[in-house]
Amino acid sequence: MLLILAETPGKVVRHEVILDKVWPDVKVAPNALQRCIAQLRKAFQDNAKKQHTIVTQPKVGYALIADVKQHSEPTTTEQRDSEIKIRLFSNLPAIATFTTALVLLALIYFSQ
């Protein structure tokens, strides 16, 4: 639901549009939208009385009024692979520490 609202930040998305996109070909309880919006508001520490993130347009729909920034994906497979390697190698010390601890625990366990 958040992605649907984020596609058109600041603009009201009608209830019917949200229902069709989130639950296509499924009949949901009438309050399903309200419950999902309540969960999103809770996650954003927002509420229905002081709407700072999601605004309700009564009997129409909802709008995301928070600042939305889109992050683009790398344009080539080579760039994406490079970013994955960077993330992997940045975690290498933690992986090495975990592996070492695991080996030590196995040695202690099996030496008894």
N, CA, C and O atoms as CSV, one atom per row, in Angstrom:
chain,resi,resn,atom,element,x,y,z
A,1,MET,N,N,0.824,-1.179,0.000
A,1,MET,CA,C,0.000,0.000,0.000
A,1,MET,C,C,0.872,1.247,0.000
A,1,MET,O,O,0.569,2.230,-0.677
A,2,LEU,N,N,1.956,1.198,0.765
A,2,LEU,CA,C,2.856,2.347,0.823
A,2,LEU,C,C,3.441,2.654,-0.551
A,2,LEU,O,O,3.547,3.820,-0.931
A,3,LEU,N,N,3.817,1.631,-1.289
A,3,LEU,CA,C,4.364,1.849,-2.627
A,3,LEU,C,C,3.344,2.500,-3.552
A,3,LEU,O,O,3.694,3.350,-4.371
A,4,ILE,N,N,2.096,2.104,-3.422
A,4,ILE,CA,C,1.046,2.691,-4.253
A,4,ILE,C,C,0.904,4.175,-3.943
A,4,ILE,O,O,0.798,4.995,-4.855
A,5,LEU,N,N,0.902,4.520,-2.661
A,5,LEU,CA,C,0.806,5.931,-2.278
A,5,LEU,C,C,2.053,6.705,-2.699
A,5,LEU,O,O,1.966,7.873,-3.080
A,6,ALA,N,N,3.216,6.048,-2.629
A,6,ALA,CA,C,4.475,6.717,-2.962
A,6,ALA,C,C,4.629,6.964,-4.460
A,6,ALA,O,O,5.434,7.803,-4.864
A,7,GLU,N,N,3.876,6.253,-5.282
A,7,GLU,CA,C,3.954,6.461,-6.733
A,7,GLU,C,C,3.468,7.853,-7.125
A,7,GLU,O,O,3.922,8.421,-8.117
A,8,THR,N,N,2.543,8.395,-6.339
A,8,THR,CA,C,1.999,9.730,-6.625
A,8,THR,C,C,1.981,10.550,-5.338
A,8,THR,O,O,0.910,10.846,-4.809
A,9,PRO,N,N,3.162,10.922,-4.829
A,9,PRO,CA,C,3.211,11.643,-3.550
A,9,PRO,C,C,2.434,12.949,-3.597
A,9,PRO,O,O,2.512,13.709,-4.562
A,10,GLY,N,N,1.678,13.189,-2.522
A,10,GLY,CA,C,0.899,14.416,-2.417
A,10,GLY,C,C,-0.447,14.365,-3.108
A,10,GLY,O,O,-1.250,15.284,-2.949
A,11,LYS,N,N,-0.715,13.320,-3.869
A,11,LYS,CA,C,-1.989,13.193,-4.584
A,11,LYS,C,C,-2.833,12.098,-3.955
A,11,LYS,O,O,-2.315,11.066,-3.528
A,12,VAL,N,N,-4.119,12.330,-3.903
A,12,VAL,CA,C,-5.041,11.366,-3.301
A,12,VAL,C,C,-5.205,10.162,-4.226
A,12,VAL,O,O,-5.467,10.302,-5.420
A,13,VAL,N,N,-5.044,8.987,-3.643
A,13,VAL,CA,C,-5.282,7.735,-4.363
A,13,VAL,C,C,-6.615,7.203,-3.867
A,13,VAL,O,O,-6.803,6.978,-2.672
A,14,ARG,N,N,-7.531,7.005,-4.796
A,14,ARG,CA,C,-8.889,6.585,-4.438
A,14,ARG,C,C,-8.902,5.186,-3.817
A,14,ARG,O,O,-8.081,4.327,-4.138
A,15,HIS,N,N,-9.868,4.995,-2.918
A,15,HIS,CA,C,-10.024,3.696,-2.248
A,15,HIS,C,C,-10.061,2.547,-3.261
A,15,HIS,O,O,-9.393,1.529,-3.078
A,16,GLU,N,N,-10.842,2.719,-4.324
A,16,GLU,CA,C,-11.014,1.653,-5.318
A,16,GLU,C,C,-9.693,1.293,-5.980
A,16,GLU,O,O,-9.426,0.119,-6.238
A,17,VAL,N,N,-8.867,2.293,-6.256
A,17,VAL,CA,C,-7.570,2.057,-6.902
A,17,VAL,C,C,-6.672,1.246,-5.968
A,17,VAL,O,O,-6.025,0.289,-6.391
A,18,ILE,N,N,-6.642,1.641,-4.698
A,18,ILE,CA,C,-5.818,0.920,-3.726
A,18,ILE,C,C,-6.284,-0.525,-3.602
A,18,ILE,O,O,-5.471,-1.450,-3.626
A,19,LEU,N,N,-7.593,-0.717,-3.471
A,19,LEU,CA,C,-8.145,-2.073,-3.349
A,19,LEU,C,C,-7.780,-2.923,-4.564
A,19,LEU,O,O,-7.384,-4.079,-4.417
A,20,ASP,N,N,-7.913,-2.353,-5.766
A,20,ASP,CA,C,-7.606,-3.104,-6.986
A,20,ASP,C,C,-6.133,-3.469,-7.090
A,20,ASP,O,O,-5.793,-4.537,-7.598
A,21,LYS,N,N,-5.255,-2.585,-6.612
A,21,LYS,CA,C,-3.820,-2.858,-6.727
A,21,LYS,C,C,-3.295,-3.760,-5.608
A,21,LYS,O,O,-2.443,-4.617,-5.846
A,22,VAL,N,N,-3.796,-3.570,-4.403
A,22,VAL,CA,C,-3.304,-4.357,-3.271
A,22,VAL,C,C,-3.943,-5.739,-3.236
A,22,VAL,O,O,-3.267,-6.737,-2.985
A,23,TRP,N,N,-5.226,-5.794,-3.485
A,23,TRP,CA,C,-5.952,-7.063,-3.437
A,23,TRP,C,C,-6.708,-7.286,-4.745
A,23,TRP,O,O,-7.938,-7.239,-4.754
A,24,PRO,N,N,-5.998,-7.528,-5.854
A,24,PRO,CA,C,-6.707,-7.736,-7.121
A,24,PRO,C,C,-7.526,-9.025,-7.070
A,24,PRO,O,O,-7.064,-10.051,-6.571
A,25,ASP,N,N,-8.724,-8.956,-7.584
A,25,ASP,CA,C,-9.611,-10.123,-7.678
A,25,ASP,C,C,-9.912,-10.769,-6.329
A,25,ASP,O,O,-10.228,-11.958,-6.271
A,26,VAL,N,N,-9.818,-9.998,-5.241
A,26,VAL,CA,C,-10.108,-10.520,-3.912
A,26,VAL,C,C,-11.059,-9.551,-3.225
A,26,VAL,O,O,-10.875,-8.335,-3.276
A,27,LYS,N,N,-12.064,-10.104,-2.589
A,27,LYS,CA,C,-12.981,-9.273,-1.818
A,27,LYS,C,C,-12.465,-9.224,-0.380
A,27,LYS,O,O,-12.293,-10.262,0.260
A,28,VAL,N,N,-12.219,-8.014,0.124
A,28,VAL,CA,C,-11.680,-7.862,1.477
A,28,VAL,C,C,-12.708,-7.172,2.361
A,28,VAL,O,O,-13.671,-6.578,1.877
A,29,ALA,N,N,-12.486,-7.263,3.651
A,29,ALA,CA,C,-13.380,-6.622,4.620
A,29,ALA,C,C,-13.392,-5.112,4.369
A,29,ALA,O,O,-12.387,-4.544,3.942
A,30,PRO,N,N,-14.516,-4.472,4.633
A,30,PRO,CA,C,-14.619,-3.032,4.376
A,30,PRO,C,C,-13.577,-2.189,5.103
A,30,PRO,O,O,-13.184,-1.132,4.609
A,31,ASN,N,N,-13.132,-2.638,6.253
A,31,ASN,CA,C,-12.176,-1.826,7.013
A,31,ASN,C,C,-10.720,-2.222,6.755
A,31,ASN,O,O,-9.833,-1.791,7.492
A,32,ALA,N,N,-10.456,-3.030,5.731
A,32,ALA,CA,C,-9.086,-3.474,5.443
A,32,ALA,C,C,-8.176,-2.285,5.147
A,32,ALA,O,O,-7.043,-2.234,5.625
A,33,LEU,N,N,-8.665,-1.338,4.367
A,33,LEU,CA,C,-7.858,-0.152,4.055
A,33,LEU,C,C,-7.536,0.641,5.312
A,33,LEU,O,O,-6.392,1.044,5.523
A,34,GLN,N,N,-8.536,0.862,6.137
A,34,GLN,CA,C,-8.322,1.638,7.357
A,34,GLN,C,C,-7.309,0.962,8.272
A,34,GLN,O,O,-6.474,1.633,8.879
A,35,ARG,N,N,-7.378,-0.349,8.373
A,35,ARG,CA,C,-6.424,-1.073,9.226
A,35,ARG,C,C,-5.003,-0.959,8.691
A,35,ARG,O,O,-4.063,-0.754,9.460
A,36,CYS,N,N,-4.841,-1.089,7.379
A,36,CYS,CA,C,-3.503,-0.961,6.781
A,36,CYS,C,C,-2.960,0.448,6.961
A,36,CYS,O,O,-1.786,0.628,7.287
A,37,ILE,N,N,-3.804,1.440,6.752
A,37,ILE,CA,C,-3.375,2.832,6.940
A,37,ILE,C,C,-2.997,3.059,8.399
A,37,ILE,O,O,-2.013,3.742,8.682
A,38,ALA,N,N,-3.760,2.501,9.319
A,38,ALA,CA,C,-3.445,2.644,10.746
A,38,ALA,C,C,-2.085,2.030,11.060
A,38,ALA,O,O,-1.320,2.594,11.842
A,39,GLN,N,N,-1.774,0.880,10.459
A,39,GLN,CA,C,-0.472,0.243,10.677
A,39,GLN,C,C,0.658,1.088,10.091
A,39,GLN,O,O,1.716,1.220,10.707
A,40,LEU,N,N,0.442,1.655,8.914
A,40,LEU,CA,C,1.459,2.525,8.320
A,40,LEU,C,C,1.672,3.766,9.181
A,40,LEU,O,O,2.806,4.184,9.416
A,41,ARG,N,N,0.579,4.342,9.645
A,41,ARG,CA,C,0.703,5.529,10.493
A,41,ARG,C,C,1.467,5.202,11.775
A,41,ARG,O,O,2.290,5.994,12.233
A,42,LYS,N,N,1.194,4.051,12.339
A,42,LYS,CA,C,1.907,3.646,13.554
A,42,LYS,C,C,3.400,3.510,13.267
A,42,LYS,O,O,4.228,3.943,14.069
A,43,ALA,N,N,3.744,2.913,12.133
A,43,ALA,CA,C,5.151,2.738,11.768
A,43,ALA,C,C,5.846,4.090,11.582
A,43,ALA,O,O,7.030,4.229,11.887
A,44,PHE,N,N,5.107,5.084,11.081
A,44,PHE,CA,C,5.671,6.414,10.854
A,44,PHE,C,C,5.454,7.352,12.041
A,44,PHE,O,O,5.763,8.542,11.962
A,45,GLN,N,N,4.927,6.818,13.136
A,45,GLN,CA,C,4.595,7.617,14.322
A,45,GLN,C,C,3.697,8.791,13.943
A,45,GLN,O,O,3.901,9.922,14.385
A,46,ASP,N,N,2.718,8.498,13.129
A,46,ASP,CA,C,1.725,9.437,12.654
A,46,ASP,C,C,0.395,9.009,13.264
A,46,ASP,O,O,0.300,7.896,13.781
A,47,ASN,N,N,-0.618,9.839,13.224
A,47,ASN,CA,C,-1.933,9.393,13.663
A,47,ASN,C,C,-3.003,10.119,12.867
A,47,ASN,O,O,-2.724,11.077,12.146
A,48,ALA,N,N,-4.228,9.645,13.013
A,48,ALA,CA,C,-5.327,10.172,12.220
A,48,ALA,C,C,-5.669,11.621,12.572
A,48,ALA,O,O,-6.161,12.364,11.723
A,49,LYS,N,N,-5.415,12.020,13.803
A,49,LYS,CA,C,-5.744,13.391,14.212
A,49,LYS,C,C,-4.698,14.404,13.751
A,49,LYS,O,O,-5.041,15.513,13.342
A,50,LYS,N,N,-3.422,14.023,13.819
A,50,LYS,CA,C,-2.326,14.882,13.359
A,50,LYS,C,C,-1.632,14.159,12.211
A,50,LYS,O,O,-0.664,13.425,12.415
A,51,GLN,N,N,-2.131,14.374,11.030
A,51,GLN,CA,C,-1.662,13.630,9.861
A,51,GLN,C,C,-0.430,14.317,9.255
A,51,GLN,O,O,-0.546,15.313,8.541
A,52,HIS,N,N,0.750,13.760,9.556
A,52,HIS,CA,C,1.994,14.319,9.046
A,52,HIS,C,C,2.554,13.515,7.882
A,52,HIS,O,O,3.376,14.015,7.114
A,53,THR,N,N,2.111,12.273,7.752
A,53,THR,CA,C,2.669,11.392,6.730
A,53,THR,C,C,1.624,10.980,5.708
A,53,THR,O,O,1.838,11.102,4.502
A,54,ILE,N,N,0.499,10.492,6.197
A,54,ILE,CA,C,-0.584,10.041,5.329
A,54,ILE,C,C,-1.834,10.841,5.665
A,54,ILE,O,O,-2.258,10.903,6.820
A,55,VAL,N,N,-2.412,11.446,4.646
A,55,VAL,CA,C,-3.616,12.255,4.833
A,55,VAL,C,C,-4.826,11.484,4.327
A,55,VAL,O,O,-4.786,10.855,3.269
A,56,THR,N,N,-5.892,11.544,5.096
A,56,THR,CA,C,-7.153,10.922,4.699
A,56,THR,C,C,-8.021,11.952,4.005
A,56,THR,O,O,-8.246,13.041,4.533
A,57,GLN,N,N,-8.503,11.613,2.834
A,57,GLN,CA,C,-9.521,12.416,2.155
A,57,GLN,C,C,-10.812,11.634,2.371
A,57,GLN,O,O,-11.058,10.648,1.677
A,58,PRO,N,N,-11.650,12.067,3.338
A,58,PRO,CA,C,-12.832,11.278,3.709
A,58,PRO,C,C,-13.670,10.840,2.514
A,58,PRO,O,O,-13.982,11.631,1.623
A,59,LYS,N,N,-14.021,9.574,2.521
A,59,LYS,CA,C,-14.860,8.926,1.516
A,59,LYS,C,C,-14.260,8.956,0.115
A,59,LYS,O,O,-14.952,8.665,-0.861
A,60,VAL,N,N,-12.964,9.308,0.004
A,60,VAL,CA,C,-12.314,9.357,-1.307
A,60,VAL,C,C,-11.092,8.449,-1.343
A,60,VAL,O,O,-11.034,7.508,-2.135
A,61,GLY,N,N,-10.098,8.739,-0.469
A,61,GLY,CA,C,-8.877,7.946,-0.489
A,61,GLY,C,C,-7.829,8.494,0.449
A,61,GLY,O,O,-8.142,9.163,1.434
A,62,TYR,N,N,-6.563,8.201,0.128
A,62,TYR,CA,C,-5.443,8.591,0.979
A,62,TYR,C,C,-4.334,9.187,0.125
A,62,TYR,O,O,-4.201,8.871,-1.057
A,63,ALA,N,N,-3.541,10.056,0.747
A,63,ALA,CA,C,-2.387,10.648,0.066
A,63,ALA,C,C,-1.180,10.578,0.979
A,63,ALA,O,O,-1.283,10.799,2.186
A,64,LEU,N,N,-0.044,10.272,0.395
A,64,LEU,CA,C,1.216,10.290,1.121
A,64,LEU,C,C,1.801,11.688,0.973
A,64,LEU,O,O,2.121,12.120,-0.134
A,65,ILE,N,N,1.940,12.399,2.103
A,65,ILE,CA,C,2.437,13.773,2.035
A,65,ILE,C,C,3.862,13.894,2.546
A,65,ILE,O,O,4.419,14.991,2.586
A,66,ALA,N,N,4.452,12.779,2.934
A,66,ALA,CA,C,5.852,12.780,3.376
A,66,ALA,C,C,6.749,13.004,2.168
A,66,ALA,O,O,6.343,12.760,1.032
A,67,ASP,N,N,7.961,13.465,2.415
A,67,ASP,CA,C,8.933,13.672,1.355
A,67,ASP,C,C,9.354,12.315,0.803
A,67,ASP,O,O,9.870,11.475,1.540
A,68,VAL,N,N,9.137,12.102,-0.479
A,68,VAL,CA,C,9.446,10.824,-1.114
A,68,VAL,C,C,10.651,11.010,-2.022
A,68,VAL,O,O,10.660,11.871,-2.902
A,69,LYS,N,N,11.670,10.186,-1.792
A,69,LYS,CA,C,12.860,10.206,-2.641
A,69,LYS,C,C,13.031,8.828,-3.239
A,69,LYS,O,O,13.013,7.828,-2.522
A,70,GLN,N,N,13.193,8.771,-4.527
A,70,GLN,CA,C,13.370,7.499,-5.199
A,70,GLN,C,C,14.847,7.248,-5.438
A,70,GLN,O,O,15.581,8.137,-5.870
A,71,HIS,N,N,15.271,6.029,-5.153
A,71,HIS,CA,C,16.643,5.622,-5.393
A,71,HIS,C,C,16.658,4.786,-6.655
A,71,HIS,O,O,15.903,3.822,-6.778
A,72,SER,N,N,17.507,5.151,-7.584
A,72,SER,CA,C,17.574,4.391,-8.825
A,72,SER,C,C,18.525,3.214,-8.664
A,72,SER,O,O,19.503,3.274,-7.920
A,73,GLU,N,N,18.218,2.173,-9.363
A,73,GLU,CA,C,19.051,0.979,-9.369
A,73,GLU,C,C,20.223,1.209,-10.307
A,73,GLU,O,O,20.126,2.037,-11.213
A,74,PRO,N,N,21.330,0.498,-10.113
A,74,PRO,CA,C,22.438,0.612,-11.047
A,74,PRO,C,C,21.970,0.306,-12.460
A,74,PRO,O,O,21.100,-0.539,-12.669
A,75,THR,N,N,22.549,0.995,-13.419
A,75,THR,CA,C,22.068,0.861,-14.791
A,75,THR,C,C,22.617,-0.362,-15.514
A,75,THR,O,O,22.005,-0.827,-16.476
A,76,THR,N,N,23.741,-0.889,-15.082
A,76,THR,CA,C,24.293,-2.050,-15.767
A,76,THR,C,C,24.523,-3.192,-14.786
A,76,THR,O,O,24.605,-2.989,-13.574
A,77,THR,N,N,24.623,-4.381,-15.334
A,77,THR,CA,C,24.899,-5.558,-14.517
A,77,THR,C,C,26.260,-5.422,-13.841
A,77,THR,O,O,26.436,-5.832,-12.693
A,78,GLU,N,N,27.216,-4.846,-14.557
A,78,GLU,CA,C,28.559,-4.665,-13.997
A,78,GLU,C,C,28.529,-3.745,-12.779
A,78,GLU,O,O,29.185,-4.029,-11.776
A,79,GLN,N,N,27.779,-2.651,-12.853
A,79,GLN,CA,C,27.667,-1.739,-11.701
A,79,GLN,C,C,27.002,-2.439,-10.527
A,79,GLN,O,O,27.444,-2.300,-9.386
A,80,ARG,N,N,25.936,-3.194,-10.804
A,80,ARG,CA,C,25.213,-3.897,-9.747
A,80,ARG,C,C,26.121,-4.926,-9.082
A,80,ARG,O,O,26.144,-5.032,-7.856
A,81,ASP,N,N,26.872,-5.687,-9.883
A,81,ASP,CA,C,27.806,-6.668,-9.332
A,81,ASP,C,C,28.871,-5.995,-8.481
A,81,ASP,O,O,29.256,-6.507,-7.430
A,82,SER,N,N,29.340,-4.851,-8.940
A,82,SER,CA,C,30.354,-4.105,-8.193
A,82,SER,C,C,29.814,-3.665,-6.833
A,82,SER,O,O,30.515,-3.766,-5.825
A,83,GLU,N,N,28.579,-3.181,-6.799
A,83,GLU,CA,C,27.972,-2.755,-5.532
A,83,GLU,C,C,27.772,-3.930,-4.587
A,83,GLU,O,O,27.942,-3.790,-3.376
A,84,ILE,N,N,27.414,-5.081,-5.127
A,84,ILE,CA,C,27.231,-6.277,-4.302
A,84,ILE,C,C,28.562,-6.689,-3.694
A,84,ILE,O,O,28.623,-7.034,-2.514
A,85,LYS,N,N,29.647,-6.658,-4.498
A,85,LYS,CA,C,30.970,-7.012,-3.987
A,85,LYS,C,C,31.408,-6.054,-2.892
A,85,LYS,O,O,31.978,-6.476,-1.886
A,86,ILE,N,N,31.144,-4.765,-3.082
A,86,ILE,CA,C,31.509,-3.774,-2.066
A,86,ILE,C,C,30.779,-4.071,-0.765
A,86,ILE,O,O,31.392,-4.037,0.302
A,87,ARG,N,N,29.475,-4.364,-0.832
A,87,ARG,CA,C,28.707,-4.681,0.375
A,87,ARG,C,C,29.221,-5.956,1.027
A,87,ARG,O,O,29.312,-6.035,2.252
A,88,LEU,N,N,29.559,-6.955,0.215
A,88,LEU,CA,C,30.054,-8.219,0.749
A,88,LEU,C,C,31.380,-8.004,1.471
A,88,LEU,O,O,31.557,-8.467,2.598
A,89,PHE,N,N,32.307,-7.306,0.829
A,89,PHE,CA,C,33.618,-7.100,1.431
A,89,PHE,C,C,33.565,-6.162,2.623
A,89,PHE,O,O,34.422,-6.250,3.502
A,90,SER,N,N,32.586,-5.265,2.684
A,90,SER,CA,C,32.463,-4.402,3.861
A,90,SER,C,C,31.993,-5.205,5.072
A,90,SER,O,O,32.220,-4.798,6.212
A,91,ASN,N,N,31.342,-6.341,4.834
A,91,ASN,CA,C,30.893,-7.217,5.920
A,91,ASN,C,C,31.902,-8.323,6.225
A,91,ASN,O,O,31.673,-9.139,7.118
A,92,LEU,N,N,33.004,-8.357,5.499
A,92,LEU,CA,C,33.978,-9.423,5.649
A,92,LEU,C,C,34.518,-9.573,7.072
A,92,LEU,O,O,34.628,-10.703,7.548
A,93,PRO,N,N,34.864,-8.475,7.782
A,93,PRO,CA,C,35.340,-8.663,9.162
A,93,PRO,C,C,34.310,-9.342,10.069
A,93,PRO,O,O,34.666,-10.187,10.891
A,94,ALA,N,N,33.065,-8.979,9.923
A,94,ALA,CA,C,32.020,-9.597,10.744
A,94,ALA,C,C,31.857,-11.074,10.382
A,94,ALA,O,O,31.674,-11.917,11.260
A,95,ILE,N,N,31.923,-11.379,9.098
A,95,ILE,CA,C,31.793,-12.767,8.655
A,95,ILE,C,C,32.966,-13.589,9.186
A,95,ILE,O,O,32.777,-14.711,9.656
A,96,ALA,N,N,34.185,-13.029,9.111
A,96,ALA,CA,C,35.375,-13.734,9.593
A,96,ALA,C,C,35.290,-13.972,11.099
A,96,ALA,O,O,35.632,-15.056,11.572
A,97,THR,N,N,34.847,-12.987,11.843
A,97,THR,CA,C,34.715,-13.127,13.300
A,97,THR,C,C,33.701,-14.209,13.637
A,97,THR,O,O,33.951,-15.047,14.504
A,98,PHE,N,N,32.579,-14.196,12.971
A,98,PHE,CA,C,31.543,-15.192,13.214
A,98,PHE,C,C,32.049,-16.592,12.889
A,98,PHE,O,O,31.835,-17.531,13.656
A,99,THR,N,N,32.728,-16.728,11.739
A,99,THR,CA,C,33.246,-18.027,11.327
A,99,THR,C,C,34.280,-18.539,12.323
A,99,THR,O,O,34.275,-19.717,12.679
A,100,THR,N,N,35.165,-17.652,12.771
A,100,THR,CA,C,36.184,-18.037,13.749
A,100,THR,C,C,35.533,-18.507,15.046
A,100,THR,O,O,35.922,-19.533,15.606
A,101,ALA,N,N,34.555,-17.765,15.514
A,101,ALA,CA,C,33.859,-18.142,16.747
A,101,ALA,C,C,33.163,-19.485,16.581
A,101,ALA,O,O,33.166,-20.305,17.499
A,102,LEU,N,N,32.578,-19.708,15.437
A,102,LEU,CA,C,31.893,-20.971,15.164
A,102,LEU,C,C,32.879,-22.145,15.166
A,102,LEU,O,O,32.591,-23.199,15.731
A,103,VAL,N,N,34.034,-21.960,14.536
A,103,VAL,CA,C,35.056,-23.009,14.507
A,103,VAL,C,C,35.559,-23.293,15.916
A,103,VAL,O,O,35.710,-24.454,16.294
A,104,LEU,N,N,35.819,-22.252,16.695
A,104,LEU,CA,C,36.283,-22.442,18.073
A,104,LEU,C,C,35.257,-23.196,18.912
A,104,LEU,O,O,35.612,-24.093,19.677
A,105,LEU,N,N,33.999,-22.836,18.771
A,105,LEU,CA,C,32.951,-23.545,19.505
A,105,LEU,C,C,32.887,-25.014,19.099
A,105,LEU,O,O,32.697,-25.887,19.946
A,106,ALA,N,N,33.045,-25.286,17.806
A,106,ALA,CA,C,33.026,-26.667,17.334
A,106,ALA,C,C,34.215,-27.446,17.897
A,106,ALA,O,O,34.063,-28.597,18.306
A,107,LEU,N,N,35.397,-26.825,17.920
A,107,LEU,CA,C,36.571,-27.473,18.486
A,107,LEU,C,C,36.402,-27.782,19.968
A,107,LEU,O,O,36.765,-28.865,20.426
A,108,ILE,N,N,35.858,-26.843,20.706
A,108,ILE,CA,C,35.626,-27.057,22.150
A,108,ILE,C,C,34.601,-28.162,22.351
A,108,ILE,O,O,34.786,-29.022,23.212
A,109,TYR,N,N,33.553,-28.154,21.592
A,109,TYR,CA,C,32.496,-29.151,21.739
A,109,TYR,C,C,33.003,-30.552,21.416
A,109,TYR,O,O,32.744,-31.490,22.169
A,110,PHE,N,N,33.726,-30.705,20.304
A,110,PHE,CA,C,34.165,-32.023,19.876
A,110,PHE,C,C,35.411,-32.517,20.606
A,110,PHE,O,O,35.730,-33.704,20.536
A,111,SER,N,N,36.123,-31.630,21.307
A,111,SER,CA,C,37.319,-32.082,22.036
A,111,SER,C,C,36.974,-32.693,23.391
A,111,SER,O,O,37.852,-33.253,24.048
A,112,GLN,N,N,35.763,-32.602,23.808
A,112,GLN,CA,C,35.353,-33.139,25.126
A,112,GLN,C,C,35.005,-34.594,25.036
A,112,GLN,O,O,34.642,-35.205,26.041
